Amino acid sequence: MSADLVIAVDGPAASGKGAVATRLGQAYGLPVLDTGLLYRAVGVAASRAGVDPDDPEVTASVAGAVDLMALDDPALRTREAGELASRVAVHPGVRAALHAAQVGFSRRPGGAVLDGRDIGTVIAPWATAKLFVTARPEVRAERRWRQLVGQGETVTLAEVLEDIRRRDARDGGRLDAPMAPATDAVLLDTSEMTIDLAADAARRIVEAARANRA
């Protein structure tokens, strides 16, 4: 590939990958795409249209109409949107419909940062640097619970932990793109890290990857 800097940030929900991706984008002056929002957008659009999120054909049609530049709807950040995203993401047709948009973003001149679950394995296996950001389920559940409560949602920590474990099982079992680190990804466990520490560690990983390619 060219000298463009492409950073793949994969990992499970609430691992800190979104915050890490944002910080990396700021550090390197690169555009950032939270690919999970694409799936949330499909799930929310399907729900609003009265479409069954477990219907593979109809949700694939919904996915084909998703606007990459219209992902700032607050409804995409809710607990319900997260569950809907996990349900529609299992459909190969949905993933295929969103694949080209994600690949196109990864090939922007100068580079890009993509945050998702299969960036380093499916979307941009040629990325300059690949990170797999994770944390213990209990830590991730507390982070997501605090976020949801801060948004005004009424939910218990136990419910969020159940959501996290269910989504991990569903995403890990996908045959087309199971959630797993690329063989050359660097694992970053943020369980005991603040966002500042995680961002610093992530930058070191990226710099090491760039040095190896020099």
LINQUI-V700884 format. One record per pair of residues at least 24 apart in sequence whose C-alpha atoms are under 8 Angstrom apart, sorted by the first residue. I is the first residue (numbers start at 0). J is the second residue. D is the distance in whole Angstrom. If there is no record, write none. Layout:
I | J | D
I | J | D
This chain:
0 | 125 | 8
2 | 109 | 8
3 | 108 | 7
3 | 109 | 5
3 | 110 | 5
4 | 109 | 6
4 | 110 | 4
4 | 111 | 7
4 | 126 | 8
4 | 127 | 6
5 | 105 | 7
5 | 106 | 8
5 | 110 | 5
5 | 111 | 5
5 | 112 | 6
5 | 113 | 8
5 | 126 | 5
5 | 127 | 5
5 | 128 | 7
6 | 110 | 8
6 | 111 | 6
6 | 112 | 5
6 | 113 | 6
6 | 126 | 6
6 | 127 | 6
6 | 128 | 5
6 | 129 | 6
6 | 130 | 8
6 | 205 | 8
7 | 112 | 6
7 | 113 | 5
7 | 114 | 6
7 | 115 | 8
7 | 118 | 6
7 | 119 | 5
7 | 123 | 7
7 | 126 | 6
7 | 127 | 8
7 | 128 | 6
7 | 129 | 5
7 | 130 | 6
8 | 112 | 7
8 | 113 | 6
8 | 114 | 5
8 | 115 | 6
8 | 116 | 8
8 | 118 | 7
8 | 119 | 7
8 | 129 | 6
8 | 130 | 5
8 | 131 | 6
8 | 132 | 7
9 | 114 | 6
9 | 115 | 5
9 | 116 | 5
9 | 117 | 6
9 | 118 | 6
9 | 119 | 7
9 | 129 | 8
9 | 130 | 6
9 | 131 | 5
9 | 132 | 6
9 | 180 | 7
10 | 115 | 7
10 | 116 | 5
10 | 131 | 5
10 | 132 | 5
10 | 133 | 6
10 | 178 | 7
10 | 179 | 8
10 | 180 | 8
11 | 116 | 7
11 | 132 | 7
11 | 133 | 6
11 | 167 | 7
11 | 178 | 8
12 | 139 | 7
12 | 163 | 7
13 | 139 | 5
13 | 140 | 7
13 | 142 | 6
13 | 143 | 6
14 | 132 | 6
14 | 133 | 5
14 | 134 | 5
14 | 139 | 6
14 | 189 | 7
14 | 190 | 8
15 | 132 | 7
15 | 133 | 7
15 | 189 | 7
15 | 194 | 7
16 | 114 | 7
16 | 132 | 6
16 | 133 | 8
17 | 114 | 6
18 | 194 | 7
18 | 198 | 8
19 | 194 | 7
19 | 197 | 7
19 | 198 | 5
19 | 201 | 7
20 | 112 | 6
20 | 113 | 7
20 | 114 | 6
22 | 198 | 6
23 | 112 | 7
23 | 198 | 7
23 | 201 | 8
23 | 202 | 7
24 | 111 | 7
24 | 112 | 6
29 | 109 | 8
29 | 110 | 6
29 | 111 | 5
29 | 112 | 7
30 | 110 | 8
30 | 111 | 5
30 | 112 | 6
31 | 111 | 6
31 | 112 | 5
31 | 113 | 6
31 | 114 | 8
32 | 104 | 8
32 | 111 | 8
32 | 112 | 6
32 | 113 | 5
32 | 114 | 6
33 | 113 | 6
33 | 114 | 5
33 | 115 | 6
34 | 101 | 7
34 | 113 | 7
34 | 114 | 6
34 | 115 | 5
35 | 84 | 8
35 | 114 | 7
35 | 115 | 6
36 | 70 | 6
36 | 75 | 7
37 | 65 | 7
37 | 67 | 7
37 | 70 | 7
37 | 97 | 8
38 | 62 | 8
38 | 84 | 5
38 | 85 | 8
38 | 87 | 7
38 | 88 | 6
39 | 75 | 6
39 | 80 | 5
39 | 81 | 6
39 | 83 | 7
39 | 84 | 4
40 | 65 | 7
40 | 70 | 7
40 | 75 | 6
40 | 80 | 8
40 | 84 | 8
41 | 65 | 7
41 | 84 | 7
41 | 87 | 7
42 | 80 | 6
42 | 83 | 5
42 | 84 | 5
42 | 86 | 8
42 | 87 | 6
43 | 74 | 8
43 | 75 | 7
43 | 80 | 6
43 | 83 | 7
43 | 84 | 8
52 | 83 | 7
52 | 86 | 6
52 | 87 | 6
53 | 86 | 6
53 | 87 | 6
55 | 87 | 8
55 | 90 | 5
55 | 91 | 8
55 | 92 | 7
55 | 93 | 7
56 | 92 | 7
58 | 87 | 7
58 | 92 | 8
58 | 93 | 6
59 | 90 | 8
59 | 92 | 5
59 | 93 | 4
59 | 94 | 8
59 | 96 | 6
60 | 93 | 8
62 | 93 | 6
62 | 96 | 6
62 | 97 | 7
63 | 93 | 8
63 | 96 | 5
63 | 97 | 7
67 | 100 | 7
77 | 147 | 7
78 | 147 | 7
82 | 162 | 8
82 | 166 | 8
85 | 166 | 6
85 | 169 | 7
85 | 170 | 7
89 | 169 | 8
89 | 170 | 7
89 | 173 | 6
91 | 175 | 7
98 | 122 | 7
116 | 178 | 6
116 | 179 | 8
117 | 176 | 6
117 | 177 | 8
117 | 178 | 6
117 | 179 | 8
117 | 180 | 8
119 | 180 | 7
119 | 181 | 6
119 | 184 | 7
120 | 180 | 7
120 | 181 | 5
121 | 176 | 7
124 | 181 | 8
127 | 205 | 8
127 | 208 | 7
127 | 209 | 7
127 | 212 | 8
128 | 184 | 8
128 | 204 | 7
128 | 205 | 5
128 | 208 | 5
128 | 209 | 7
129 | 181 | 8
129 | 183 | 7
129 | 184 | 5
129 | 185 | 6
129 | 205 | 8
130 | 180 | 8
130 | 184 | 5
130 | 185 | 5
130 | 186 | 6
130 | 187 | 7
130 | 201 | 8
130 | 204 | 8
131 | 180 | 6
131 | 181 | 8
131 | 184 | 6
131 | 185 | 6
131 | 186 | 5
131 | 187 | 6
132 | 186 | 6
132 | 187 | 5
132 | 188 | 6
132 | 189 | 7
133 | 186 | 7
133 | 187 | 6
133 | 188 | 5
133 | 189 | 6
133 | 190 | 7
134 | 188 | 5
134 | 189 | 5
134 | 190 | 5
135 | 190 | 6
136 | 160 | 7
136 | 163 | 7
136 | 164 | 7
138 | 190 | 6
139 | 163 | 8
139 | 190 | 8
